[in-house]
Amino acid sequence: MKVILLQDVKNIGKRDDIVSVSDGYARNFLFPKKLAMEAKTGAMKEVERKRAAEAAREAEKREEANEKAKQLKNKGVTLAVKCGEKGRLYGSVTTAEIADELEKQYGIRIDKKKIELSEPIKQVGDVTMSVWLYSGITTQMTVHVVPAEK
């Protein structure tokens, strides 16, 4: 019997998948627990419509991420921080500070969790960072850490 899964079912498939299962398994387990419904023509068309809409949303998100990547590629963010005589910072520069500065300087909002530093910034100078925008889309940027005016 062909059924459309309404939820993820272990060892069977994911939500909105159309799978073939035995009649007894469908009638005695999947249907009573509302894990699946019978795959009729109208229901199958609805699933295909949902998949097409999801693919369109996915393409739109990917295009938006590509656009942000083009805008940010090889650009730098300048941060003025308090530091000691030899350029050593009082603390470190956080990804939240970098995200705020990105929004101020370029008007592009990036989540602080998507900024990746190879090591904490504790010294004045230039540091390369990676910004994760979407699945498979990352861009490299430079953080210019300069001493704040006293």
DSSP file with accessible surface (Angstrom, degrees, kcal/mol):
  #  RESIDUE AA STRUCTURE BP1 BP2  ACC     N-H-->O    O-->H-N    N-H-->O    O-->H-N    TCO  KAPPA ALPHA  PHI   PSI    X-CA   Y-CA   Z-CA
    1    1 A M              0   0   65      0, 0.0    20,-2.7     0, 0.0     2,-0.4   0.000 360.0 360.0 360.0 136.9    0.0    0.0    0.0
    2    2 A K  E     +A   20   0A 113     18,-0.2    37,-2.0    37,-0.1     2,-0.3  -0.769 360.0 176.4 -90.3 132.2    1.3    3.5   -0.8
    3    3 A V  E     -AB  19  38A   0     16,-2.8    16,-2.3    -2,-0.4     2,-0.5  -0.933  29.0-131.1-132.9 157.7    1.1    6.0    2.0
    4    4 A I  E     -AB  18  37A   2     33,-3.1    33,-2.1    -2,-0.3     2,-0.3  -0.947  29.9-128.8-107.6 122.8    2.1    9.6    2.5
    5    5 A L  E     - B   0  36A   0     12,-2.4    11,-2.9    -2,-0.5    31,-0.3  -0.550  18.9-170.2 -75.5 132.1    4.0   10.1    5.8
    6    6 A L  S    S+     0   0   62     29,-3.0     2,-0.3    -2,-0.3    30,-0.2   0.616  76.4  16.8 -93.0 -18.2    2.7   12.9    8.0
    7    7 A Q  S    S-     0   0  104     28,-1.2     2,-0.2     7,-0.1    -1,-0.1  -0.933  99.6 -78.0-142.4 167.2    5.7   12.8   10.3
    8    8 A D        -     0   0   99     -2,-0.3     2,-0.5     6,-0.1     6,-0.2  -0.512  45.7-163.9 -68.1 132.5    9.2   11.3   10.2
    9    9 A V  B >>  -C   13   0B  14      4,-2.7     4,-2.1    -2,-0.2     3,-2.0  -0.988  24.3-113.5-123.6 123.7    9.1    7.5   10.8
   10   10 A K  T 34 S+     0   0  181     -2,-0.5     4,-0.0     1,-0.3     0, 0.0  -0.247  97.2   2.4 -58.4 135.6   12.2    5.7   11.8
   11   11 A N  T 34 S+     0   0  156      1,-0.1    -1,-0.3     0, 0.0     0, 0.0   0.494 127.5  67.0  66.2   4.8   13.4    3.2    9.1
   12   12 A I  T <4 S-     0   0   56     -3,-2.0     2,-0.3     1,-0.3    -2,-0.2   0.713 102.7 -82.4-114.8 -55.9   10.5    4.2    6.8
   13   13 A G  B  <  -C    9   0B  19     -4,-2.1    -4,-2.7    -6,-0.1    -1,-0.3  -0.982  40.2 -71.1 169.0-176.2   11.0    7.8    5.7
   14   14 A K    >   -     0   0  136     -2,-0.3     3,-1.8    -6,-0.2    -9,-0.3  -0.502  64.7 -65.1-100.9 170.3   10.7   11.5    6.3
   15   15 A R  T 3  S+     0   0  144      1,-0.3    -9,-0.2    -2,-0.2    -1,-0.2  -0.211 120.3  15.8 -56.0 140.0    7.6   13.8    6.4
   16   16 A D  T 3  S+     0   0   28    -11,-2.9    -1,-0.3     1,-0.3     2,-0.2   0.505  91.4 136.8  69.4   9.5    5.8   14.1    3.0
   17   17 A D    <   -     0   0   56     -3,-1.8   -12,-2.4   -12,-0.1     2,-0.6  -0.592  52.1-136.7 -78.9 147.1    7.6   11.1    1.5
   18   18 A I  E     +A    4   0A  45     -2,-0.2     2,-0.3   -14,-0.2   -14,-0.2  -0.931  36.8 168.2-105.0 115.8    5.5    8.7   -0.5
   19   19 A V  E     -A    3   0A  27    -16,-2.3   -16,-2.8    -2,-0.6     2,-0.5  -0.882  35.5-122.9-129.1 158.9    6.4    5.1    0.5
   20   20 A S  E     +A    2   0A  84     -2,-0.3     2,-0.3   -18,-0.2   -18,-0.2  -0.895  37.6 164.6-102.1 127.5    5.1    1.6    0.0
   21   21 A V        -     0   0   17    -20,-2.7    -9,-0.0    -2,-0.5     2,-0.0  -0.895  43.9 -82.2-133.0 167.1    4.4   -0.4    3.2
   22   22 A S     >  -     0   0   78     -2,-0.3     4,-2.1     1,-0.1     5,-0.2  -0.344  39.0-118.5 -69.6 153.3    2.5   -3.5    4.0
   23   23 A D  H  > S+     0   0   79      1,-0.2     4,-2.8     2,-0.2     5,-0.3   0.906 112.7  50.4 -59.2 -44.4   -1.3   -3.2    4.4
   24   24 A G  H  > S+     0   0   26      2,-0.2     4,-2.8     1,-0.2     5,-0.4   0.903 108.8  51.0 -63.6 -41.9   -1.2   -4.4    8.0
   25   25 A Y  H  >>S+     0   0   73      2,-0.2     5,-2.0     1,-0.2     4,-1.7   0.918 113.9  45.4 -62.8 -41.4    1.5   -2.0    9.0
   26   26 A A  I  <>S+     0   0    0     -4,-2.1     5,-2.9     3,-0.2    -2,-0.2   0.955 119.2  39.7 -67.1 -49.8   -0.4    0.9    7.5
   27   27 A R  I  <5S+     0   0  136     -4,-2.8    -2,-0.2     1,-0.2    -1,-0.2   0.870 124.8  35.6 -69.1 -38.6   -3.8   -0.1    9.0
   28   28 A N  I  <5S+     0   0  129     -4,-2.8    -1,-0.2    -5,-0.3    -3,-0.2   0.684 134.4  11.2 -94.3 -20.0   -2.6   -1.2   12.4
   29   29 A F  I  X5S+     0   0   73     -4,-1.7     4,-1.4    -5,-0.4     6,-0.2   0.712 124.2  41.5-122.7 -57.0    0.3    1.2   13.2
   30   30 A L  I  4XS+     0   0    0     -5,-2.0     5,-2.7     1,-0.2     6,-1.0   0.931 116.3  44.3 -68.2 -47.1    0.7    4.2   10.9
   31   31 A F  T >4<S+     0   0   54     -5,-2.9     3,-1.6    -6,-0.2    -1,-0.2   0.941 113.2  48.5 -67.6 -48.3   -3.0    5.2   10.4
   32   32 A P  T 345S+     0   0   80      0, 0.0    -1,-0.2     0, 0.0    -2,-0.2   0.871 114.5  46.6 -61.9 -32.8   -4.1    4.9   14.1
   33   33 A K  T 3<5S-     0   0  128     -4,-1.4    -2,-0.2     1,-0.0    -3,-0.1   0.368 111.4-122.9 -88.4   5.4   -1.1    6.9   15.3
   34   34 A K  T < 5S+     0   0  149     -3,-1.6    -3,-0.2    -4,-0.1    -4,-0.1   0.856  74.0 128.9  55.7  38.9   -1.7    9.5   12.6
   35   35 A L  S   <S+     0   0   24     -5,-2.7   -29,-3.0    -6,-0.2   -28,-1.2   0.632  73.0  10.6 -92.2 -18.3    1.8    9.0   11.2
   36   36 A A  E     -B    5   0A   5     -6,-1.0     2,-0.3   -31,-0.3   -31,-0.2  -0.966  59.6-150.5-153.1 165.1    0.6    8.5    7.6
   37   37 A M  E     -B    4   0A  74    -33,-2.1   -33,-3.1    -2,-0.3     2,-0.1  -0.949  41.8 -84.0-137.3 159.4   -2.4    8.8    5.3
   38   38 A E  E     -B    3   0A  97     -2,-0.3     2,-1.5   -35,-0.2   -35,-0.2  -0.357  43.2-117.6 -66.1 140.9   -3.4    6.8    2.2
   39   39 A A        +     0   0   19    -37,-2.0     2,-0.2   -20,-0.1   -37,-0.1  -0.605  47.1 166.6 -84.4  88.6   -1.7    8.1   -1.0
   40   40 A K     >  -     0   0  133     -2,-1.5     4,-2.5     1,-0.1     5,-0.2  -0.558  50.1-101.6 -96.5 167.1   -4.7    9.2   -3.1
   41   41 A T  H  > S+     0   0  103      1,-0.2     4,-2.1     2,-0.2     5,-0.2   0.912 120.3  46.9 -57.6 -47.6   -4.4   11.3   -6.2
   42   42 A G  H  > S+     0   0   53      1,-0.2     4,-1.9     2,-0.2    -1,-0.2   0.908 113.3  48.6 -63.6 -41.7   -5.5   14.6   -4.5
   43   43 A A  H  > S+     0   0   20      2,-0.2     4,-2.1     1,-0.2    -1,-0.2   0.882 109.7  52.4 -66.4 -37.9   -3.2   14.1   -1.5
   44   44 A M  H  X S+     0   0   66     -4,-2.5     4,-2.2     1,-0.2    -1,-0.2   0.899 108.5  50.5 -66.7 -37.8   -0.2   13.3   -3.8
   45   45 A K  H  X S+     0   0  148     -4,-2.1     4,-2.3    -5,-0.2    -1,-0.2   0.891 108.8  52.5 -64.9 -39.2   -0.8   16.5   -5.8
   46   46 A E  H  X S+     0   0   79     -4,-1.9     4,-2.4     2,-0.2    -2,-0.2   0.910 108.5  50.1 -62.5 -41.8   -0.9   18.4   -2.5
   47   47 A V  H  X S+     0   0    6     -4,-2.1     4,-2.4     1,-0.2    -2,-0.2   0.921 110.5  49.6 -63.0 -43.1    2.5   16.9   -1.5
   48   48 A E  H  X S+     0   0   99     -4,-2.2     4,-2.2     2,-0.2    -1,-0.2   0.894 109.6  51.7 -64.1 -38.2    4.0   17.8   -4.9
   49   49 A R  H  X S+     0   0  140     -4,-2.3     4,-2.3     2,-0.2    -2,-0.2   0.925 109.9  49.5 -64.1 -42.3    2.7   21.4   -4.5
   50   50 A K  H  X S+     0   0   79     -4,-2.4     4,-2.4     1,-0.2    -2,-0.2   0.910 110.4  50.5 -62.9 -42.0    4.3   21.6   -1.0
   51   51 A R  H  X S+     0   0   96     -4,-2.4     4,-2.4     2,-0.2    -1,-0.2   0.898 110.0  49.8 -63.2 -41.2    7.6   20.4   -2.4
   52   52 A A  H  X S+     0   0   64     -4,-2.2     4,-2.1     2,-0.2    -2,-0.2   0.914 111.6  48.5 -65.5 -41.0    7.6   22.9   -5.2
   53   53 A A  H  X S+     0   0   35     -4,-2.3     4,-2.3     2,-0.2    -2,-0.2   0.908 111.7  49.6 -65.3 -41.0    6.9   25.7   -2.8
   54   54 A E  H  X S+     0   0   87     -4,-2.4     4,-2.4     1,-0.2    -2,-0.2   0.903 109.7  51.3 -65.1 -40.2    9.7   24.6   -0.5
   55   55 A A  H  X S+     0   0   62     -4,-2.4     4,-2.4     1,-0.2    -1,-0.2   0.898 109.3  51.0 -64.2 -38.3   12.1   24.4   -3.4
   56   56 A A  H  X S+     0   0   61     -4,-2.1     4,-2.1     2,-0.2    -2,-0.2   0.917 110.9  47.8 -66.1 -41.9   11.2   27.9   -4.4
   57   57 A R  H  X S+     0   0  124     -4,-2.3     4,-2.4     2,-0.2    -2,-0.2   0.908 111.3  51.7 -63.4 -41.4   11.8   29.2   -0.8
   58   58 A E  H  X S+     0   0   70     -4,-2.4     4,-2.3     1,-0.2    -2,-0.2   0.921 109.7  48.6 -61.5 -44.8   15.1   27.4   -0.7
   59   59 A A  H  X S+     0   0   60     -4,-2.4     4,-2.4     1,-0.2    -1,-0.2   0.896 110.7  51.6 -64.3 -38.0   16.2   28.9   -4.0
   60   60 A E  H  X S+     0   0  135     -4,-2.1     4,-2.3     2,-0.2    -2,-0.2   0.925 110.5  47.6 -65.8 -43.5   15.2   32.4   -2.8
   61   61 A K  H  X S+     0   0  113     -4,-2.4     4,-2.3     2,-0.2    -2,-0.2   0.906 112.3  49.9 -63.8 -41.7   17.2   32.0    0.5
   62   62 A R  H  X S+     0   0   91     -4,-2.3     4,-2.4     2,-0.2    -2,-0.2   0.913 110.6  49.5 -64.8 -41.6   20.2   30.7   -1.5
   63   63 A E  H  X S+     0   0  107     -4,-2.4     4,-2.1     2,-0.2    -2,-0.2   0.912 110.5  50.7 -64.0 -41.2   20.0   33.7   -3.9
   64   64 A E  H  X S+     0   0  111     -4,-2.3     4,-2.2     1,-0.2    -2,-0.2   0.909 110.7  49.2 -62.5 -42.1   19.8   36.1   -0.9
   65   65 A A  H  X S+     0   0    7     -4,-2.3     4,-2.4     1,-0.2    -2,-0.2   0.899 109.5  51.7 -65.7 -39.9   22.9   34.5    0.7
   66   66 A N  H  X S+     0   0   60     -4,-2.4     4,-2.1     2,-0.2    -1,-0.2   0.889 108.7  51.7 -62.2 -39.0   24.8   34.8   -2.6
   67   67 A E  H  X S+     0   0   90     -4,-2.1     4,-1.9     2,-0.2    -2,-0.2   0.927 110.6  47.4 -64.3 -43.7   23.9   38.5   -2.8
   68   68 A K  H  X S+     0   0   58     -4,-2.2     4,-2.2     1,-0.2    -2,-0.2   0.900 109.6  54.3 -63.6 -39.4   25.2   39.1    0.7
   69   69 A A  H  X S+     0   0   15     -4,-2.4     4,-1.7     1,-0.2    -1,-0.2   0.903 107.6  49.8 -62.4 -40.9   28.4   37.1   -0.1
   70   70 A K  H  < S+     0   0  148     -4,-2.1    -1,-0.2     1,-0.2    -2,-0.2   0.895 111.8  48.8 -64.0 -39.7   29.0   39.4   -3.1
   71   71 A Q  H  < S+     0   0   85     -4,-1.9    -2,-0.2     1,-0.2    -1,-0.2   0.863 119.0  37.8 -67.7 -36.3   28.5   42.5   -1.0
   72   72 A L  H >< S+     0   0    0     -4,-2.2     3,-2.0    -5,-0.1    -1,-0.2   0.624  82.8 126.6 -91.7 -15.0   30.8   41.3    1.8
   73   73 A K  T 3< S-     0   0  130     -4,-1.7    68,-0.1     1,-0.3     3,-0.1  -0.197  88.3 -10.5 -55.8 127.8   33.6   39.6   -0.2
   74   74 A N  T 3  S+     0   0  131     66,-1.4    -1,-0.3     1,-0.2     2,-0.2   0.702 102.1 132.3  57.6  24.7   37.1   40.9    0.6
   75   75 A K    <   -     0   0   87     -3,-2.0    67,-1.9    65,-0.4     2,-0.3  -0.600  45.6-136.4 -97.5 166.6   35.7   43.8    2.7
   76   76 A G  E     -d  142   0C  13     -2,-0.2     2,-0.5    65,-0.2    67,-0.2  -0.881   3.5-144.2-125.4 156.4   37.0   44.7    6.1
   77   77 A V  E     -d  143   0C   0     65,-2.7    67,-3.6    -2,-0.3     2,-0.5  -0.976  16.5-148.8-117.5 129.1   35.4   45.7    9.4
   78   78 A T  E     -d  144   0C  66     -2,-0.5     2,-0.4    65,-0.2    67,-0.2  -0.881  14.4-174.6-103.9 126.8   37.2   48.3   11.6
   79   79 A L  E     -d  145   0C  11     65,-3.0    67,-2.9    -2,-0.5     2,-0.6  -0.980  13.9-152.7-120.8 127.5   36.9   48.1   15.3
   80   80 A A  E     +d  146   0C  70     -2,-0.4     2,-0.3    65,-0.2    68,-0.1  -0.885  28.3 171.2 -98.4 121.3   38.3   50.7   17.7
   81   81 A V  E     -d  147   0C  24     65,-2.5    67,-2.6    -2,-0.6     2,-0.3  -0.907  37.6-101.8-131.0 157.3   39.1   49.1   21.1
   82   82 A K        +     0   0  162     -2,-0.3     8,-1.3    65,-0.2     2,-0.3  -0.588  50.9 165.0 -76.0 138.4   40.8   50.0   24.3
   83   83 A C  B     -G   89   0D  13     -2,-0.3     6,-0.2     6,-0.2    40,-0.0  -0.955  33.2-104.4-149.9 168.6   44.2   48.5   24.6
   84   84 A G    >   -     0   0   19      4,-3.3     3,-1.3    -2,-0.3    -1,-0.1  -0.055  52.5 -80.8 -83.1-170.5   47.5   48.7   26.5
   85   85 A E  T 3  S+     0   0  195      1,-0.3    -1,-0.0     2,-0.1    -2,-0.0   0.858 126.9  46.6 -64.4 -38.6   50.8   50.2   25.4
   86   86 A K  T 3  S-     0   0  188      2,-0.1    -1,-0.3     1,-0.0    38,-0.1   0.234 124.0 -95.2 -93.3  15.6   52.0   47.2   23.4
   87   87 A G  S <  S+     0   0   13     -3,-1.3    37,-2.1     1,-0.3     2,-0.4   0.580  76.9 144.9  86.0   8.4   48.7   46.8   21.5
   88   88 A R  E     -H  123   0E 141     35,-0.2    -4,-3.3     1,-0.1    -1,-0.3  -0.671  46.2-127.0 -82.3 131.7   47.3   44.1   23.9
   89   89 A L  E     -G   83   0E  18     33,-2.0     2,-1.4    -2,-0.4    -6,-0.2  -0.414  11.2-120.6 -79.0 153.4   43.5   44.4   24.4
   90   90 A Y  E    S-     0   0E 169     -8,-1.3     2,-0.4    -2,-0.1    -8,-0.1  -0.704  93.4 -25.5 -86.9  83.2   41.7   44.6   27.7
   91   91 A G  E    S-     0   0E  51     -2,-1.4     2,-0.3    31,-0.1    -2,-0.2  -0.886  98.5 -71.8 109.0-143.1   39.7   41.5   27.1
   92   92 A S  E     -     0   0E  54     -2,-0.4     2,-0.5    30,-0.0    30,-0.2  -0.970  37.1 -98.9-149.1 163.6   38.9   40.3   23.6
   93   93 A V  E     -H  121   0E   5     28,-2.1    28,-0.7    -2,-0.3     2,-0.2  -0.744  42.7-150.5 -85.4 127.2   36.9   41.2   20.5
   94   94 A T     >  -     0   0   64     -2,-0.5     4,-1.7    26,-0.1     3,-0.1  -0.564  24.5-116.3 -97.6 163.6   33.7   39.1   20.4
   95   95 A T  H  > S+     0   0   41      1,-0.2     4,-2.6     2,-0.2     5,-0.2   0.805 115.6  60.7 -66.9 -27.9   31.7   38.0   17.4
   96   96 A A  H  > S+     0   0   31      2,-0.2     4,-2.4     1,-0.2    -1,-0.2   0.910 104.3  48.4 -65.1 -41.2   28.7   40.0   18.7
   97   97 A E  H  > S+     0   0   83      2,-0.2     4,-2.2     1,-0.2    -2,-0.2   0.905 112.0  49.5 -64.3 -40.2   30.8   43.2   18.5
   98   98 A I  H  X S+     0   0    0     -4,-1.7     4,-2.4     2,-0.2    -2,-0.2   0.921 110.4  50.3 -64.8 -43.1   31.9   42.2   14.9
   99   99 A A  H  X S+     0   0    8     -4,-2.6     4,-1.9     1,-0.2    11,-0.3   0.914 111.0  49.1 -62.4 -41.7   28.2   41.6   14.0
  100  100 A D  H  X S+     0   0   92     -4,-2.4     4,-2.2     1,-0.2    -1,-0.2   0.917 111.9  48.3 -63.2 -42.7   27.2   45.0   15.4
  101  101 A E  H  X S+     0   0   42     -4,-2.2     4,-2.9     1,-0.2     5,-0.3   0.873 107.6  55.7 -67.4 -36.5   30.0   46.7   13.5
  102  102 A L  H  X>S+     0   0    0     -4,-2.4     4,-2.5     1,-0.2     6,-0.9   0.916 109.5  46.9 -59.3 -43.1   29.0   44.9   10.2
  103  103 A E  H  X5S+     0   0   75     -4,-1.9     4,-1.3     4,-0.2    -2,-0.2   0.907 114.3  47.0 -67.9 -39.1   25.5   46.2   10.6
  104  104 A K  H  <5S+     0   0  161     -4,-2.2    -2,-0.2     1,-0.2    -1,-0.2   0.931 120.3  36.6 -66.6 -45.6   26.7   49.8   11.3
  105  105 A Q  H  <5S+     0   0   73     -4,-2.9    -2,-0.2    -5,-0.1    -3,-0.2   0.866 136.7  14.3 -79.8 -37.6   29.3   49.9    8.5
  106  106 A Y  H  <5S-     0   0   78     -4,-2.5    -3,-0.2    -5,-0.3    -2,-0.2   0.506  90.4-123.9-118.1  -9.8   27.5   48.0    5.7
  107  107 A G     << +     0   0   60     -4,-1.3     2,-0.5    -5,-0.6    -4,-0.2   0.710  67.7 132.2  71.9  20.0   23.9   47.7    6.8
  108  108 A I        -     0   0   14     -6,-0.9     2,-0.6    -9,-0.1    -1,-0.2  -0.921  50.7-142.6-110.1 123.3   24.0   44.0    6.6
  109  109 A R        +     0   0  171     -2,-0.5     2,-0.4    -3,-0.1    -9,-0.1  -0.749  24.4 174.4 -89.7 122.1   22.6   42.0    9.5
  110  110 A I        -     0   0   14     -2,-0.6     2,-0.2   -11,-0.3    -7,-0.1  -0.985  33.6-116.3-126.2 136.5   24.6   38.8   10.3
  111  111 A D    >   -     0   0   76     -2,-0.4     3,-1.9     1,-0.1     4,-0.2  -0.487  21.5-129.8 -70.2 138.3   24.0   36.5   13.3
  112  112 A K  G >  S+     0   0  102      1,-0.3     3,-1.2    -2,-0.2    -1,-0.1   0.798 106.3  62.8 -62.7 -24.9   26.9   36.5   15.7
  113  113 A K  G 3  S+     0   0  170      1,-0.2    -1,-0.3     3,-0.0    -2,-0.0   0.681  96.5  59.2 -73.1 -16.0   26.8   32.6   15.6
  114  114 A K  G <  S+     0   0   77     -3,-1.9    18,-3.0   -19,-0.1     2,-0.5   0.405  84.9  92.2 -94.9   2.3   27.6   32.6   11.9
  115  115 A I  E <   -E  131   0C  11     -3,-1.2     2,-0.5    16,-0.2    16,-0.2  -0.865  62.0-162.2 -98.2 127.6   30.9   34.5   12.3
  116  116 A E  E     -E  130   0C 131     14,-3.3    14,-2.5    -2,-0.5     2,-0.4  -0.943   7.5-171.6-119.0 119.6   33.8   32.2   12.7
  117  117 A L  E     -E  129   0C  38     -2,-0.5    12,-0.1    12,-0.2   -22,-0.0  -0.887  22.3-143.4-106.4 139.4   37.2   33.3   14.1
  118  118 A S  S    S-     0   0  105     10,-0.6    -1,-0.1    -2,-0.4    11,-0.1   0.846  87.1  -3.8 -69.4 -31.9   40.2   31.0   14.0
  119  119 A E  S    S-     0   0  135     -3,-0.1    -1,-0.2     0, 0.0    -3,-0.0  -0.981  92.6 -80.3-153.4 157.6   41.3   32.3   17.4
  120  120 A P        -     0   0   85      0, 0.0     2,-0.8     0, 0.0   -26,-0.1  -0.313  45.0-119.3 -61.9 144.8   40.1   35.0   19.8
  121  121 A I  E     +H   93   0E   4    -28,-0.7   -28,-2.1     1,-0.1     3,-0.1  -0.786  53.3 145.3 -89.8 111.4   41.2   38.5   19.0
  122  122 A K  E     +     0   0E  96     -2,-0.8   -33,-2.0   -30,-0.2     2,-0.3   0.224  55.0  62.9-127.7   9.5   43.3   39.8   21.8
  123  123 A Q  E    S-H   88   0E  90    -35,-0.2   -35,-0.2   -40,-0.0     2,-0.1  -0.977  85.0-104.8-138.4 148.4   45.8   42.0   19.9
  124  124 A V  S    S+     0   0   42    -37,-2.1     2,-0.3    -2,-0.3    22,-0.2  -0.483  78.5  69.3 -69.1 140.3   45.6   45.1   17.7
  125  125 A G  E    S- F   0 145C  28     20,-1.6    20,-3.2    -2,-0.1     2,-0.4  -0.936  86.6 -44.1 146.1-165.4   46.0   44.2   14.0
  126  126 A D  E     - F   0 144C 112     -2,-0.3     2,-0.4    18,-0.2    18,-0.2  -0.863  46.2-177.3-105.5 136.0   44.3   42.5   11.2
  127  127 A V  E     - F   0 143C  33     16,-2.2    16,-3.3    -2,-0.4     2,-0.4  -0.994  21.2-133.2-132.3 136.7   42.5   39.1   11.5
  128  128 A T  E     - F   0 142C  81     -2,-0.4   -10,-0.6    14,-0.2     2,-0.3  -0.729  28.4-177.4 -89.1 135.9   40.8   37.1    8.8
  129  129 A M  E     -EF 117 141C   3     12,-3.1    12,-2.6    -2,-0.4     2,-0.4  -0.889  21.0-131.8-129.4 162.8   37.4   35.7    9.7
  130  130 A S  E     -EF 116 140C  18    -14,-2.5   -14,-3.3    -2,-0.3     2,-0.5  -0.947  12.7-156.8-116.5 133.9   34.9   33.5    7.9
  131  131 A V  E     -EF 115 139C   0      8,-2.8     8,-1.9    -2,-0.4     2,-0.6  -0.953   7.9-150.3-113.7 118.8   31.2   34.4    7.7
  132  132 A W  E     + F   0 138C 107    -18,-3.0     6,-0.2    -2,-0.5     3,-0.1  -0.789  23.7 167.2 -89.0 118.3   28.8   31.5    7.1
  133  133 A L  E     -     0   0C  17      4,-2.6     2,-0.3    -2,-0.6     5,-0.2   0.791  60.9 -21.2-102.6 -37.3   25.7   32.8    5.2
  134  134 A Y  E >  S- F   0 137C  41      3,-1.6     3,-3.0   -69,-0.1    -1,-0.4  -0.964  95.4 -48.4-163.2 170.9   23.9   29.6    4.1
  135  135 A S  T 3  S-     0   0   73     -2,-0.3     3,-0.1     1,-0.3    -3,-0.0  -0.264 129.3  -3.5 -53.8 112.7   24.6   26.0    3.5
  136  136 A G  T 3  S+     0   0   74      1,-0.1     2,-0.6    -2,-0.1    -1,-0.3   0.456 110.8 107.2  83.4   0.5   27.8   25.9    1.4
  137  137 A I  E <   + F   0 134C  15     -3,-3.0    -4,-2.6     2,-0.0    -3,-1.6  -0.921  37.6 148.1-118.0 107.8   28.0   29.7    1.1
  138  138 A T  E     - F   0 132C  75     -2,-0.6     2,-0.3    -6,-0.2    -6,-0.2  -0.924  24.1-159.7-130.8 159.9   30.8   31.4    3.1
  139  139 A T  E     - F   0 131C   9     -8,-1.9    -8,-2.8    -2,-0.3     2,-0.4  -0.981  16.5-125.0-140.3 150.7   32.9   34.4    2.6
  140  140 A Q  E     + F   0 130C  95     -2,-0.3   -66,-1.4   -10,-0.2   -65,-0.4  -0.786  31.3 173.0 -96.4 139.3   36.2   35.7    4.0
  141  141 A M  E     - F   0 129C   2    -12,-2.6   -12,-3.1    -2,-0.4     2,-0.4  -0.922  25.3-125.7-137.9 165.8   36.5   39.1    5.6
  142  142 A T  E     -dF  76 128C  40    -67,-1.9   -65,-2.7    -2,-0.3     2,-0.6  -0.935  10.4-151.0-116.9 136.8   39.1   41.0    7.5
  143  143 A V  E     -dF  77 127C   0    -16,-3.3   -16,-2.2    -2,-0.4     2,-0.8  -0.935   9.5-157.6-104.5 119.3   38.7   42.6   11.0
  144  144 A H  E     -dF  78 126C  58    -67,-3.6   -65,-3.0    -2,-0.6     2,-0.6  -0.884   7.9-164.2 -98.0 109.1   40.9   45.6   11.5
  145  145 A V  E     +dF  79 125C   2    -20,-3.2   -20,-1.6    -2,-0.8   -65,-0.2  -0.863  14.1 175.4 -98.8 118.8   41.4   46.1   15.2
  146  146 A V  E     -d   80   0C  58    -67,-2.9   -65,-2.5    -2,-0.6     2,-0.1  -0.898  36.0 -98.0-121.6 152.2   42.8   49.6   16.0
  147  147 A P  E     -d   81   0C  75      0, 0.0   -65,-0.2     0, 0.0     2,-0.2  -0.440  41.4-117.2 -68.8 141.6   43.5   51.3   19.3
  148  148 A A        -     0   0   35    -67,-2.6   -65,-0.2    -2,-0.1     2,-0.2  -0.488  32.2-102.7 -76.2 148.1   40.7   53.7   20.5
  149  149 A E              0   0  194     -2,-0.2    -1,-0.1     1,-0.1   -69,-0.0  -0.505 360.0 360.0 -70.8 139.1   41.5   57.3   20.9
  150  150 A K              0   0  223     -2,-0.2    -1,-0.1    -3,-0.0   -68,-0.0  -0.438 360.0 360.0 -91.5 360.0   42.1   58.3   24.5
